[in-house]
Amino acid sequence: MKLRCAVLDDYQGVALASADWSPLADRVDVRVLREHLTDRDALVAAVEDCEVLVVMRERTPLDGELLKRLPRLRLIVTSGMRNASIDLAASAGLGITVCGTDSSSEPPAELTWALILGLARQVRTEAQALREGGPWQSTVDMDLAGRTLGLVGLGKIGGRVARVGLAFGMDVLAWSPHLTDERAAQHGVRRAASKSELLESADVVSLHMVLSDRTRGLIGAEELRAMRPSAYLVNTSRAGLVDREALLRALREGWIAGAGLDVFDAEPLAADDPLRTLPNVLALPHLGYVTEGNYGRYFGQAVEDIEAFLAGAPVRVLG
């Protein structure tokens, strides 16, 4: 009898076309759920017969309570090698193996620059006016050359963002709690002595930190007020790094010029969420990692992970 596998949250309907699933054809029945199921009872009903789940990033949380309701589940494969929405301890206690895949840092770094450039050059405002027959040129844009880019976090993604900023002729500052002068120098950037110094100095602040108990709410009202009124905040990392209510107030009251956002506390973003309509927000539906290359990597290695599990030698095990 074949095992059953469900691929969750395949918004674009591309999971099966992004990789060769044929090696599993005689052993695993694979089905795809394109709709994001927020109702836990509906989710359980949809996958309770499955031994394998393939999940995309952190779209669907799998906590201990939910996992207990899936007694047939034996393997979870997640895109990437980190997924804070999966309870690894509970999984281990229930005999569920959790495996991951590789993930490239290039796509989120590229999208960060799409947001920075879109904000600095008022792309949405001008493109919309052109399409709708509005005024021909209505904004005066920000030069990037000579401006200061502030990076909160200088890991793989932050480092790539830094290199592009330097190529644009920007002065690049970086800060994180454990960043050293030596590491900053390796990237050709200056280390800010404090978070406050970076926020007060930067024309664009871009966040590239892992979300944890220590970093949750890293940017709150005090930090947003410290930024320049002409500055932009860009977050392609995790929504929890920023206090949502403080950000909404900052955008409405003009503490900062605007924000470029690719991550949100609840996804998909509610239809009536003000972040959809605020004029100084450039928002995207969490596209940072959504590229052909990454999807091919995620789903191709998901097939590999399932094959290895069936062979009794799971690879890329988390936890």
Protein Blocks (a to p, Z undefined) as FASTA:
>chain_A
ZZddddehilnopmmmmpcfklmmmmpccdddfbdcfblklmmmmmmmpcbdcdehjlbc
cdfklmmmmmmbmbdcdehjbdfkbcfklmmmnopacddddddfklmmmmmmmmmmmmmn
ommmmmmmmmnopaehjbdcddfehpacddehjafklmmmmmmmmmnopacddddfklcf
klmmmnopacdfbfklmmmmpmbdcddddcdfklgokacfklmmmpcfkbccddfkbfkl
pcfklmmmmmmnomagbdcdfbdfbdcddfklmklmomkbccdehillmcfklmmmmmmm
mmmmmmmmmnopaghieZZ
